[in-house]
C-alpha cells in the first residue's frame, strides 16, 4: 500500500508529503536495569514491546521506579524491534524500553492521526527493519519515514470518519467471533451427545439386529491381547462407574489401554531438512488437525529401529507436553515414510474398534475432563502413556461406532464449512480495514475544503515553533554555563 500512498504524482489540494520527524517528536526507548523492575505497581508502567499491546492500548505487566525514557499520555507507541511496525496509544505517563519508540505529534497533529497513518504504512515500516538475529528499525529511519500530510482540519475529519467506519467494522467482526464461539460450543455438544448415545438413539431402535452387546466385543479384544501378550497379559481392574454418565443398555465402559495394541513414545533424534532418512513428525507439524508433509523434516535412523517407529494409516499420535498437551492426530491416507518424534505418543488401536470413533472421542468433553484432572493430579502440563492408557471411554458395538462417526461427520462437516466462511470473512475485514486506511491517506475518504489552511503552512508553523523552542533551550544552556560574574565590591576593600 505504500506504493499507493507515496506513488501518486499529485496529492489532493492542500496536502504535502513530509517526513515523520518534521511533524512529530520521536523518543526512542531505553531499558532501565532489570533490578529496577517490579510487579507491585510501584513507579511508572513499563512497556517493553508488542507483547504488552492490545487492540489500541497496552496492558502493563511490569512497573519501574527509575525510568530512563518516558512516553506521555497520548503518545503513539511503535514497536521498533521484532516485530517492527505495530502501534498502540500510551494510556498514561510510562517508561518505555528499547523495543519501543514514542511518537508525539507537533503543531496540533493529533494522536489518532499519527496512529492511523502509521498503521496505513505498517508494512512499509516493517520492510525498513534490518538485522540478522531479529528485525529492528532505528530512529533515523523513523524520522525520515515519508508520510502524507493533509491540512489540520482535514486530519480531524479523516480521523472522525475512520472512527465511524472502524466502529461498524469492529461490530461486524465481533459478530463473527460470537458465531465462531457458538460453533465451538456446537461441536462440543455434538461430541457430548455422540458419546452419550443420543445421536444414535433412533438408529438403535431400528437396527436391533445389528447390535451386539459391547461386552462381547470387548471380550474378543481381550482374547486377542491374551494371545499376543501371553504371560505378560494382566487382567485390568474393574472400572468404578459411580461418577460416570449412564450408558445405553448395549454399551460398556472401557479404558484406552484395553482397546489398544501398542502405546509408546516416539523416536529421539535431531531433525534436518536434508533427505537423509524418513520424515520425522513433531508436535509443531500438527496444525488445526492437518499436517503439511512437505514441511516435515527428516531424521537419520537405522532400518531395524525404523520399524518400531514408522507411522501407518490408522495410528493415533498425541502431544505429551507443551501448550498442545493432550491433542491428537489421526494418520490418514497415503503419507510419506515417516516416524514420530519423542514428544509424541503413538496408540495403535485394536482392529475391532473403529479408529475414527476413538479419534472423535479424543476431541470430546469427557476426554478433556479426564486429561485436565490427570494434569492437576500430577501438578504439571504433561501426559504420559500410563495416563492415556487409563482414560475411560464408552464402547458401543462396531456397527454403532460406524454410525456414530457418520452422524458426527455429517454435523461437523457443515460446521466446518461455516467456520471456513467465517475465517474468510474475518480476513476480508482486515483487507477492508487496510483499504479504508489507503483511501483515508490518499484523500479519497473525506472531501477537501478549500478554506482549510494548507498543510505547508502547518509545516512552516511547526518549524518556526521548533526554532523558537531550540533558541530558548540554547539561551538557557548558555546561561547555565556562563561563568559567575563577581561584583566590583569584591575587589574593593
C-alpha positions as CSV (number, residue, x, y, z in Angstrom):
1,X,0.0,0.0,0.0
2,X,2.9,2.4,0.5
3,X,3.3,2.5,-3.3
4,X,-0.3,3.7,-3.5
5,X,0.3,6.3,-0.7
6,X,3.6,7.6,-1.9
7,X,3.5,6.8,-5.5
8,X,0.9,9.3,-6.6
9,X,2.0,12.1,-8.9
10,X,-0.2,14.5,-7.2
11,X,-1.7,14.8,-3.7
12,X,-5.1,16.4,-3.1
13,X,-5.2,20.2,-2.9
14,X,-3.6,21.5,0.4
15,X,-1.7,18.2,1.1
16,X,2.0,17.7,1.1
17,X,4.5,14.9,1.6
18,X,6.8,15.3,4.5
19,X,9.0,13.2,6.8
20,X,7.6,11.9,10.2
21,X,10.4,13.6,12.0
22,X,9.3,17.0,10.6
23,X,5.9,16.9,12.2
24,X,6.5,14.7,15.3
25,X,8.9,14.3,18.2
26,X,10.3,10.7,18.3
27,X,11.6,9.4,21.6
28,X,13.5,6.1,21.4
29,X,13.0,3.8,24.4
30,X,15.8,2.8,26.7
31,X,15.5,-0.1,29.2
32,X,16.5,0.6,32.8
33,X,18.4,-2.1,34.7
34,X,16.3,-5.2,35.3
35,X,16.8,-4.8,39.0
36,X,14.6,-1.7,38.9
37,X,11.6,-3.6,37.5
38,X,8.7,-4.7,39.8
39,X,5.3,-6.2,39.5
40,X,3.9,-4.4,42.6
41,X,2.7,-1.3,40.6
42,X,5.4,0.9,42.1
43,X,6.5,3.7,39.8
44,X,5.5,4.1,36.2
45,X,4.1,1.4,34.0
46,X,6.9,-0.1,32.0
47,X,6.3,-1.2,28.4
48,X,9.0,-3.1,26.5
49,X,7.4,-4.1,23.2
50,X,4.5,-5.5,21.3
51,X,3.9,-8.3,23.9
52,X,2.0,-5.8,26.0
53,X,0.0,-4.3,23.1
54,X,-3.8,-4.6,22.9
55,X,-6.1,-3.6,20.1
56,X,-5.5,0.1,20.9
57,X,-3.9,0.4,24.3
58,X,-1.2,-1.7,26.0
59,X,-1.6,-3.5,29.3
60,X,1.3,-3.2,31.8
61,X,3.0,-6.3,33.2
62,X,5.8,-4.5,35.0
63,X,6.5,-1.1,36.6
64,X,9.7,0.9,37.1
65,X,10.8,3.3,39.8
66,X,13.8,4.7,37.8
67,X,12.7,5.2,34.2
68,X,15.3,6.3,31.6
69,X,12.9,7.2,28.7
70,X,9.3,8.4,29.2
71,X,6.3,8.4,27.0
72,X,3.5,10.8,27.8
73,X,-0.2,10.1,27.8
74,X,-1.5,10.2,24.2
75,X,1.9,9.4,22.6
76,X,1.8,6.7,19.9
77,X,3.9,3.7,20.8
78,X,5.5,1.9,17.9
79,X,7.3,-1.4,18.1
80,X,10.8,-1.0,16.8
81,X,12.2,-4.5,17.4
82,X,10.8,-7.8,16.2
83,X,8.2,-7.2,15.1
84,X,8.7,-3.8,13.6
85,X,5.7,-1.6,12.9
86,X,2.7,-2.4,15.3
87,X,1.3,0.5,17.2
88,X,-0.7,1.4,20.3
89,X,-1.5,4.5,22.3
90,X,0.2,5.3,25.6
91,X,-2.7,5.5,28.2
92,X,-0.6,7.4,30.8
93,X,2.8,8.6,31.6
94,X,5.0,5.5,31.2
95,X,8.5,4.1,31.0
96,X,9.4,2.7,27.6
97,X,12.2,0.1,26.9
98,X,14.3,-0.2,23.8
99,X,11.7,-2.3,22.0
100,X,9.5,0.8,21.6
101,X,9.6,4.4,20.5
102,X,7.1,7.1,21.4
103,X,5.8,9.5,18.7
104,X,4.3,12.8,19.7
105,X,2.6,15.0,17.1
106,X,3.5,18.6,16.9
107,X,1.5,21.7,15.9
108,X,-1.8,20.3,16.9
109,X,-1.4,17.0,15.0
110,X,-3.5,14.5,17.0
111,X,-2.7,11.1,18.4
112,X,-5.2,9.2,16.3
113,X,-4.0,10.8,13.1
114,X,-0.4,9.7,13.9
115,X,-1.7,6.2,14.9
116,X,-3.7,5.7,11.7
117,X,-1.1,7.0,9.3
118,X,1.4,4.7,10.9
119,X,-1.0,1.8,10.6
120,X,-1.5,2.6,7.0
121,X,2.2,2.4,6.5
122,X,2.9,-0.6,8.8
123,X,4.0,-3.0,6.1
124,X,6.4,-0.4,4.7
125,X,7.8,0.3,8.2
126,X,8.3,-3.4,8.7
127,X,10.2,-3.7,5.5
128,X,12.6,-0.9,6.7
129,X,13.6,-3.1,9.6
130,X,17.1,-4.7,9.4
131,X,19.1,-7.3,11.4
132,X,20.2,-10.9,11.1
133,X,19.1,-12.2,14.5
134,X,15.9,-10.1,14.6
135,X,14.5,-7.2,12.7
136,X,14.8,-3.7,14.1
137,X,14.4,-0.1,12.9
138,X,16.5,2.9,14.1
139,X,15.5,6.4,14.9
140,X,16.9,7.8,11.7
141,X,14.7,5.6,9.6
142,X,11.6,6.6,11.6
143,X,12.5,10.3,11.3
144,X,12.8,10.1,7.5
145,X,9.7,8.0,7.0
146,X,7.7,9.8,4.3
147,X,4.1,10.4,5.2
148,X,1.2,12.2,3.5
149,X,0.1,15.3,5.5
150,X,-3.3,16.9,4.9
151,X,-4.5,20.2,6.4
152,X,-5.1,20.1,10.1
153,X,-8.9,20.4,9.8
154,X,-9.0,17.6,7.3
155,X,-6.9,15.4,9.6
156,X,-9.7,15.8,12.1
157,X,-12.3,14.9,9.5
158,X,-10.3,11.8,8.4
159,X,-9.9,10.6,12.0
160,X,-13.7,11.1,12.7
161,X,-14.6,9.1,9.5
162,X,-12.1,6.4,10.3
163,X,-13.5,6.0,13.8
164,X,-17.0,5.8,12.4
165,X,-16.2,3.2,9.8
166,X,-13.9,1.1,12.1
167,X,-16.7,1.0,14.7
168,X,-19.0,-0.5,12.2
169,X,-16.3,-2.9,11.0
170,X,-15.4,-3.9,14.6
171,X,-19.1,-4.6,15.3
172,X,-19.2,-6.9,12.3
173,X,-16.0,-8.7,13.4
174,X,-17.3,-9.1,16.9
175,X,-20.5,-10.7,15.5
176,X,-18.3,-13.1,13.5
177,X,-16.4,-14.0,16.6
178,X,-19.6,-14.7,18.5
179,X,-20.7,-17.1,15.8
180,X,-17.3,-18.8,15.9
181,X,-17.7,-19.2,19.7
182,X,-21.2,-20.7,19.1
183,X,-19.8,-23.1,16.5
184,X,-17.2,-24.3,19.1
185,X,-20.0,-24.9,21.6
186,X,-22.0,-26.7,18.9
187,X,-19.1,-29.0,18.1
188,X,-18.6,-29.9,21.8
189,X,-22.4,-30.5,22.1
190,X,-22.3,-32.9,19.1
191,X,-19.4,-34.8,20.6
192,X,-21.0,-34.9,24.0
193,X,-24.3,-36.3,22.6
194,X,-22.4,-38.7,20.4
195,X,-20.7,-40.4,23.4
196,X,-23.8,-40.4,25.5
197,X,-25.6,-42.4,22.8
198,X,-28.1,-39.6,22.0
199,X,-27.1,-39.2,18.3
200,X,-27.9,-42.9,17.6
201,X,-30.8,-43.4,19.9
202,X,-33.3,-43.8,17.0
203,X,-30.8,-45.9,15.0
204,X,-30.6,-48.4,17.8
205,X,-34.4,-48.8,17.8
206,X,-34.5,-49.7,14.1
207,X,-31.3,-51.7,13.9
208,X,-31.6,-54.1,16.9
209,X,-30.5,-57.0,14.7
210,X,-27.1,-55.3,14.1
211,X,-26.4,-54.5,17.7
212,X,-24.0,-56.8,19.5
213,X,-23.6,-56.2,23.2
214,X,-20.3,-54.3,23.6
215,X,-19.3,-56.8,26.4
216,X,-18.8,-59.4,23.7
217,X,-16.8,-57.0,21.5
218,X,-14.6,-56.1,24.5
219,X,-14.1,-59.8,25.3
220,X,-12.9,-60.5,21.8
221,X,-10.4,-57.7,22.0
222,X,-9.2,-59.1,25.4
223,X,-8.8,-62.6,23.9
224,X,-6.6,-61.1,21.1
225,X,-4.5,-59.3,23.7
226,X,-4.1,-62.5,25.8
227,X,-3.0,-64.4,22.7
228,X,-0.5,-61.7,21.7
229,X,0.9,-61.0,25.2
230,X,0.8,-64.5,26.7
231,X,2.0,-64.5,30.2
232,X,2.6,-60.7,30.1
233,X,-1.1,-60.1,29.9
234,X,-2.7,-58.6,33.0
235,X,-6.4,-58.5,33.6
236,X,-7.4,-54.9,34.0
237,X,-9.2,-53.9,37.3
238,X,-12.9,-53.2,37.1
239,X,-13.9,-49.6,36.3
240,X,-15.6,-47.5,39.0
241,X,-18.6,-46.2,37.1
242,X,-20.1,-44.4,40.1
243,X,-19.2,-40.9,38.9
244,X,-19.8,-41.7,35.2
245,X,-22.8,-41.0,33.0
246,X,-25.4,-43.7,32.3
247,X,-24.8,-45.5,29.1
248,X,-27.3,-47.1,26.6
249,X,-28.0,-50.8,27.5
250,X,-25.8,-52.3,24.8
251,X,-22.7,-50.1,25.6
252,X,-19.9,-50.7,28.1
253,X,-17.2,-48.6,29.8
254,X,-13.6,-49.5,28.9
255,X,-10.1,-48.0,29.0
256,X,-8.0,-46.8,26.1
257,X,-5.3,-49.3,27.2
258,X,-7.8,-52.2,26.9
259,X,-8.6,-51.5,23.2
260,X,-5.0,-50.7,22.1
261,X,-2.3,-53.0,20.8
262,X,0.5,-50.5,21.4
263,X,1.0,-47.3,23.3
264,X,4.6,-45.9,23.2
265,X,6.8,-42.8,22.9
266,X,8.5,-41.6,19.8
267,X,12.0,-41.6,18.5
268,X,14.7,-39.2,19.8
269,X,16.9,-37.7,17.1
270,X,17.9,-34.4,15.6
271,X,15.7,-33.3,12.6
272,X,17.2,-31.9,9.4
273,X,15.9,-30.5,6.1
274,X,18.3,-32.9,4.3
275,X,16.5,-36.0,3.0
276,X,18.8,-38.5,4.9
277,X,16.1,-40.8,6.1
278,X,12.3,-40.8,6.7
279,X,10.3,-37.8,7.7
280,X,10.1,-37.2,11.5
281,X,6.6,-35.9,12.6
282,X,6.8,-33.4,15.5
283,X,4.2,-31.7,17.7
284,X,4.7,-28.4,15.8
285,X,3.9,-30.1,12.5
286,X,0.4,-30.8,13.5
287,X,-1.7,-27.6,13.0
288,X,-5.5,-27.5,13.0
289,X,-5.9,-31.2,12.5
290,X,-3.7,-31.2,9.4
291,X,-0.1,-31.9,8.6
292,X,1.8,-30.3,5.7
293,X,4.1,-33.2,5.0
294,X,6.2,-31.1,2.7
295,X,7.3,-29.0,5.7
296,X,8.0,-32.0,8.0
297,X,11.8,-32.5,8.4
298,X,13.8,-35.7,8.1
299,X,15.9,-37.7,10.5
300,X,18.6,-40.4,10.4
301,X,17.5,-43.8,11.7
302,X,18.7,-47.4,11.0
303,X,16.2,-49.8,9.4
304,X,15.7,-52.0,12.4
305,X,14.8,-49.1,14.7
306,X,12.7,-47.5,12.0
307,X,10.3,-50.5,12.0
308,X,9.4,-49.7,15.6
309,X,8.5,-46.1,14.9
310,X,7.3,-46.0,11.4
311,X,3.8,-44.4,11.1
312,X,0.9,-46.3,9.4
313,X,-2.6,-45.3,8.5
314,X,-4.9,-45.5,11.5
315,X,-2.2,-44.7,14.1
316,X,-3.1,-42.0,16.6
317,X,-0.4,-39.7,17.9
318,X,-0.7,-37.4,21.0
319,X,1.2,-34.4,22.2
320,X,2.5,-35.4,25.6
321,X,3.9,-32.0,26.7
322,X,3.8,-28.3,25.9
323,X,1.0,-25.9,25.0
324,X,-0.9,-28.6,23.0
325,X,-0.6,-31.4,25.5
326,X,-3.4,-34.0,25.1
327,X,-4.2,-33.0,21.5
328,X,-4.3,-35.9,19.0
329,X,-3.9,-36.6,15.3
330,X,-5.1,-39.5,13.2
331,X,-2.8,-40.7,10.4
332,X,-4.9,-40.9,7.3
333,X,-4.4,-41.8,3.7
334,X,-1.1,-42.1,1.9
335,X,1.7,-40.4,3.7
336,X,5.4,-40.3,3.0
337,X,7.6,-42.7,5.0
338,X,7.7,-41.2,8.5
339,X,8.5,-41.8,12.1
340,X,7.3,-39.8,15.1
341,X,9.3,-37.7,17.5
342,X,9.8,-38.3,21.2
343,X,7.4,-35.7,22.4
344,X,4.6,-37.6,20.8
345,X,2.9,-40.8,22.0
346,X,1.5,-43.3,19.5
347,X,-1.5,-45.5,20.0
348,X,-2.1,-48.5,17.7
349,X,-5.7,-49.5,18.2
350,X,-7.2,-52.9,18.0
351,X,-8.7,-53.8,14.6
352,X,-12.0,-54.4,16.4
353,X,-12.6,-50.7,17.1
354,X,-13.2,-48.0,14.5
355,X,-10.2,-45.6,14.5
356,X,-12.4,-42.6,13.7
357,X,-14.7,-43.4,16.6
358,X,-11.9,-43.3,19.1
359,X,-10.3,-40.2,17.4
360,X,-13.6,-38.3,17.8
361,X,-13.7,-39.3,21.4
362,X,-10.3,-37.7,21.9
363,X,-12.0,-34.4,21.0
364,X,-14.9,-34.8,23.3
365,X,-15.6,-33.0,26.6
366,X,-15.4,-36.3,28.5
367,X,-11.9,-37.0,27.3
368,X,-10.6,-33.4,28.1
369,X,-12.2,-33.5,31.5
370,X,-10.1,-36.6,32.3
371,X,-6.9,-35.1,30.9
372,X,-7.3,-32.0,33.0
373,X,-8.0,-34.0,36.1
374,X,-4.8,-36.0,35.5
375,X,-2.8,-32.9,35.0
376,X,-4.0,-31.4,38.2
377,X,-3.1,-34.7,39.9
378,X,0.5,-34.7,38.8
379,X,0.8,-30.9,39.0
380,X,2.3,-30.4,35.6
381,X,1.1,-30.0,32.0
382,X,2.3,-33.4,30.8
383,X,0.6,-36.6,29.6
384,X,2.4,-40.0,29.7
385,X,1.5,-43.3,28.3
386,X,0.1,-44.6,31.6
387,X,-2.3,-41.7,31.8
388,X,-3.5,-42.3,28.3
389,X,-4.0,-46.0,28.9
390,X,-6.2,-45.2,32.0
391,X,-8.5,-42.9,30.1
392,X,-12.1,-44.2,30.3
393,X,-14.4,-44.2,27.2
394,X,-17.8,-45.6,26.3
395,X,-17.8,-48.5,23.8
396,X,-20.7,-49.5,21.6
397,X,-20.9,-52.3,19.1
398,X,-18.8,-51.9,15.9
399,X,-21.8,-51.1,13.6
400,X,-22.9,-48.4,16.0
401,X,-19.4,-47.0,16.2
402,X,-19.6,-46.6,12.4
403,X,-23.0,-44.9,12.6
404,X,-21.8,-42.5,15.3
405,X,-18.8,-41.5,13.1
406,X,-21.3,-40.8,10.2
407,X,-23.5,-38.7,12.4
408,X,-20.6,-36.7,13.7
409,X,-19.1,-36.2,10.3
410,X,-22.5,-35.0,8.8
411,X,-22.9,-32.4,11.5
412,X,-19.4,-31.2,11.9
413,X,-18.8,-31.0,8.1
414,X,-21.5,-28.3,8.0
415,X,-19.9,-26.6,11.0
416,X,-16.5,-26.8,9.2
417,X,-17.8,-25.1,6.1
418,X,-19.4,-22.3,8.2
419,X,-16.1,-22.0,10.1
420,X,-14.2,-21.5,6.8
421,X,-16.7,-18.9,5.7
422,X,-16.3,-17.0,8.9
423,X,-12.5,-17.2,8.7
424,X,-12.6,-15.8,5.2
425,X,-14.9,-13.0,6.4
426,X,-12.5,-12.1,9.2
427,X,-9.6,-11.9,6.7
428,X,-11.7,-9.9,4.4
429,X,-12.5,-7.4,7.2
430,X,-8.7,-6.9,7.7
431,X,-8.3,-6.3,4.0
432,X,-11.2,-3.8,4.1
433,X,-9.6,-2.1,7.1
434,X,-6.4,-1.5,5.1
435,X,-8.4,-0.4,2.1
436,X,-10.1,2.2,4.2
437,X,-6.8,3.4,5.5
438,X,-5.5,3.6,2.0
439,X,-8.4,5.8,0.9
440,X,-8.0,8.0,4.0
441,X,-4.4,8.8,3.3
442,X,-4.8,9.3,-0.5
443,X,-7.5,11.9,0.0
444,X,-10.4,9.7,-1.1
445,X,-12.2,9.2,2.2
446,X,-13.5,12.7,3.1
447,X,-14.0,15.7,0.9
448,X,-11.4,18.5,0.8
449,X,-12.3,22.0,1.9
450,X,-10.6,24.9,0.1
451,X,-11.0,27.1,3.1
452,X,-8.7,24.8,5.2
453,X,-5.2,26.1,5.9
454,X,-2.8,24.2,3.6
455,X,-0.5,21.6,5.2
456,X,2.6,23.5,4.0
457,X,1.5,26.4,6.3
458,X,1.1,23.9,9.2
459,X,4.6,22.6,8.5
460,X,6.1,26.2,8.4
461,X,4.4,26.9,11.8
462,X,5.8,23.6,13.3
463,X,9.3,24.5,12.0
464,X,9.0,28.1,13.5
465,X,7.9,26.7,16.8
466,X,10.8,24.3,16.9
467,X,13.3,27.0,16.1
468,X,11.8,29.2,18.8
469,X,12.0,26.3,21.3
470,X,15.5,25.5,20.3
471,X,16.5,29.1,20.7
472,X,15.2,29.2,24.3
473,X,17.0,25.9,25.1
474,X,20.3,27.3,23.7
475,X,19.8,30.5,25.7
476,X,19.1,28.6,28.9
477,X,22.1,26.4,28.2
478,X,24.4,29.4,27.8
479,X,23.1,31.0,30.9
480,X,23.7,27.8,32.8
481,X,27.3,27.5,31.5
482,X,28.2,31.2,31.8
483,X,30.9,31.9,34.4
484,X,29.7,33.6,37.6
485,X,30.5,37.5,37.5
486,X,32.0,38.9,40.7
487,X,30.7,42.2,42.0
488,X,33.1,45.3,42.0
489,X,32.9,45.3,45.8
490,X,34.8,42.0,45.7
491,X,37.9,43.9,44.5
492,X,37.4,47.0,46.7
493,X,38.5,46.7,50.2
